[in-house]
Amino acid sequence: MINKGLSKMGIFLLNMLSLLPLFILYRLADAFYVLIFYVFGYRRKVVKENLVNAFPKKNTTEINAIEKRFYKFFSSLFIEVIKMKSISKKELNKRVRFKNVDLVEAYLKNNESVLFCSSHYGNYEWVCMAIGLNFSGEHFPIYKPLSSEAFDNWFLTMRSKFGNHMVSMRQTLRAIQSNKNKPTMFTFGSDQAPSKDESNYWTTFLNQESSIQLGLEKIARKTNRPVFYLKINYLKRGYYEVDCVPICLNPAETAEFEITEMHTHFLEDMIKEAPAYWLWSHRRWKYKPEPKVSEIIEKGQNIMDAIA
């Protein structure tokens, strides 16, 4: 009961804060950066470890520079997410611009559906909202529900305000089946790490063994819907350009895991190009792959050889 009351109070305050103009909110973001970086050190150990492991050839000075740029961006992102509650269509379209819309529209106008691949890069929340304003088909973003029901409902309301139809991860197949006769866009977060029990496919991503979600590939190969990557480019504070890049137009003709490797390494290249704008505070690599039987046998043989 107390937690629910605190959640409602927190949401009320966030809604009031959202009414402030962005130029004032960005001043608050500057203060927020000082607090989370210098005072509280919010997840700095996680961020530092992720950066060092991802870029082993970068020296300490380079890692520290990326870390600071990330926290400055993260502070702005936090404020921009709050602003979602009150941002207008005009304001959002001014700050999020799309390239190669015609490539996607060619399918939608022909009553065909497409799949969007996205990630926690740039302001992915604004981009997701803006899709509903810039394309003719209906948009279904796939999301993972939050543990707090109050904040989950708050986010759902904001994310849906411009025509998006939010779909819980576990309801994806049902939503696709229910809307199969009209042109749609389903957006998947490609860098959302699977749970330990669902980590069935591993590949090298940012210099580390990483488990990858297979949902996008499975649906793409089964339905043969073309896959476009939403490449988010950070232009300046509060302004983003989204390039709709076709990465696989005939999924049914691909080999198993081929699409997964495509979008994983597309994201990797995007991060290497401008690393500060990916969500490094996520514990992306908290699970490790189970050792193979051959590796266990080899390790045991090495121990026996050493004893002998």
N, C-alpha and C positions, 0 to 999 in steps of 0.2 A: 504494500500500500504506500509506504514511504517512498520507495523507489519510483513508483508510478507518478506520485505527486512531484518529485524532483524532476522527472523526465518532462512532465507537462510544463513546469516552471522554466526549465532550460529551453524548451522549444518556443515558449512564449518570448523569452528574451532574444533568442536567435531571430525570430520573426520581426521583432522590433528593430534589431540591429540591421536586418536586411533592407529596411526602408531608407537607410542612409545612402547618399550617393557614393559611387565607387571611389571617387577621389579622396573622400574621407575614410572609407573603409581601407584603402591602401595605406593610409597613414597608420591605421590600427595594425595592419599587417606588418609594418616595419617594427612596431613595438612588440608584436607577437613573435617575430623572428628573434629578437634579443632575448626574450623569455625562454623560448624552447631551445635555442642554441647555446646561449651563454649561461643562463641561470639554471634551468631544469635539465638541460642536456637530453631532451626527448629522443629516445632510441638512438642516441649517437653511437653507441657500441654496435648496434645492428647495422646502421648505415655504413659505418667505417669498415666493418668486417665484409659487408657485401661489396663495397667498392674495391677493397684490397684484393678480394678473391676474383672479382670480375676483371680487374685490370692489373695483373701482376707485373706488367712492364712499366707501369707508371710509378714515378717516385713519390715520396711523401708530400712534397710541395704540390704536385699535380692532384693527388688524391684530396688533400685539404681544400684546394680551390674548388673542386667539383662538389665536395661536401657542403661548403658554404653557399655555393650557388643553388644547390638543391634545397637547403633549408630556407633560403630567401624565396625561392619559387614556391615551396610547400606552404609558406606563410600566406602568400598571395592566393594560392589555390584554396586554402581553408576559407578565406574571406569570399572568394568567388563562389564557392559552394553555398555559403550562407545567402549570397545575393540571388541565388536561383529562385528563392521564394517570391521575390518582387520584380525580377528583371522582365522587361517588356520584350515583345517579339522584335521590335525595331532595334532595341539595344543589343539583343543577342545576335541578330543578323549582321549588325555592324562589326561585332567583335569576333564572330566565327564565320569565315568565308570558305566555300567549297570549290575545289577544282575538279574538272572532269566529271561534272554532274551528268553531262550528256551521255557518257559511256554507260552509266547506270540506268538513266532514263530510257535508253534504247530498249532495254529489257522490260522495264516496267510498262512502257507504252504498248509493248507487244503482249501484255498480260502475262509476263513471266516474272518470277521472283528471283531475288539475289540474296547472298549471304555477305554480311559485313564482318570483318575481323578487326578487332580493336584491342587496346591494351591500356594499362594504367600509365599513360604517357600524356604530358601536357594536361590541359583541362578536359579530360575525357568526359566529365559530367556535362559541361556546356555543349560539347560536340554531340553527345547523345541527345540532348534536348533539341539542338538545332536541326538534327536530321528530319524530325517531324515537320519542320517548316520549309525544307529545301528540296524535298522529293515528293513525287506524286503518289507513290505507293504507301501502304500502311506500314508503320515501323514497330517492330517488336524487339526491344532490348532484353537480353537474358541477364538476370541479376541473381545474386546470392542474398537471401533475406538476412537482415540483421538480427542479433539475439534480442535486442530491445524492441518490443512490439510498437511502442510509442514512436521511437525514432525511425523504425522501418516504415511505418505509415506516413511519417513526415516526409521521408525521402521519396516514397512512392507518389505522394501528392505533387511534389516538385518536379519529379522526373516525367510525370504524365501530363503536365499542364499544357503542353503544346501538341497534343495528339498522339504521344507515344503510348503503346500498350505494353506495360512491363510484364515480363513472364518469369516466374521463378524457375530456377535451373531444372528442377524435377518435373516441371510442367511443359518443357520445351517440345517434346514430341507431340503431345496432345494439342498444343497451340499450332504447330505446323500442320497437323492433320486437319484441324478445324478451319484453317484458312488457306487450304491448298488450292482453292479455285479462284483466288484473286491475287493480284501482284503485291508482294510483300517484301520487306527487308527485315531479316533477323540479324541482330548484332550480337556477336560473341566476344567475351573478354579472353583473349588467347593466352594471357599470362597469369590467369587465375590458377594457382597451384591446386591440384587435386588433393583430397584427403589421403592419408597413408594407405587406407584400404583400397582406394581407387587409383593409386599410382601404378598404372599398368604399362606405361611407355616412358622410357627414359632416353634423353639425348643430351648432347653437350650444348649448353646455352650460357654465354658469358663465362666461359672457362670452367664451368661446373656441371656435374651431372644433375640434370633437372627433370622432374616428372612433368608431363605435359597433358593437358586436357585433350581428349580425342573426340569430343562431341561434335565440334565443327566439321572435322574430316568425315566422320561417319554419316552425318546428315548430307554433306556436300556430295559424297560419292553415291549415296542412296537416291538422292533427288536430282543429281546432276545440275544443281543450281550454281551459277558462277560465283566465285569468291573474290571479293574486293577488300584490299587492306585500306583502312582509314589511317593514312599517314599524317599525323598531326605535327605541324611545324609551329614552333613558338616564335612569333614575330617580335613582340615586345610585350610588356606587362599588360595583360588583359586582352591581347589580340592573338588570334590563332588562324592558321590556314590549314585546311584539311584536303589532302590530295586523295582521290578515290583511285587507288592503284589496282588494276586487275592482276591478280597473282595466279589464278587458275580458272579458265573459262570452260573447261570440259572435265570436271572432277571425275566423272564415271570412267574416264580413260586413264586415270592415275593409278599407280601402285599403292599398296597399303603403306601408310605413314608418310607418303610423299607430300601430301598437302600440309601435314603437321610440321614436317621439316621446312617446308616453304615459308609458312607464316612465322615459325620460330626464328629462323635466321633472318627474315625480313625485319622483325622487331630488333634482333641483335644488331643489325647494321644501323638501324634508326637510333638506337641507344648510343652506339659508338660514335655516331656523327655528332650528337649533342646529348651527353649523358646526364646533365643536371635535371632533366625534366621527366625522368622516370621515377616511379615511387619506390625509392631505395629503402624506405622505412618498413616495407613489408618483409616479413620473415619468409621469404620465397624459398629458401633452401633449408628449412628446418627438418625435412625428412631426407634420408639417404637411401639409395637403392640397396636392396638385399644382396649380399654377396652371392655370386654364382657358385654352383656346386663344384665346378672345375677349379675355381679360385680357392675354395675351402680345402679341397684335396691337395692342391699345390702348396698351400701354406702349411698344411699338416706334414707333407713330405719334406718341406724345408726344415721344419722343426726336428723331424726324425733324423735327417741328414746331419743337422748340427749336433744332435745328441751323440750320434754314432762317431 
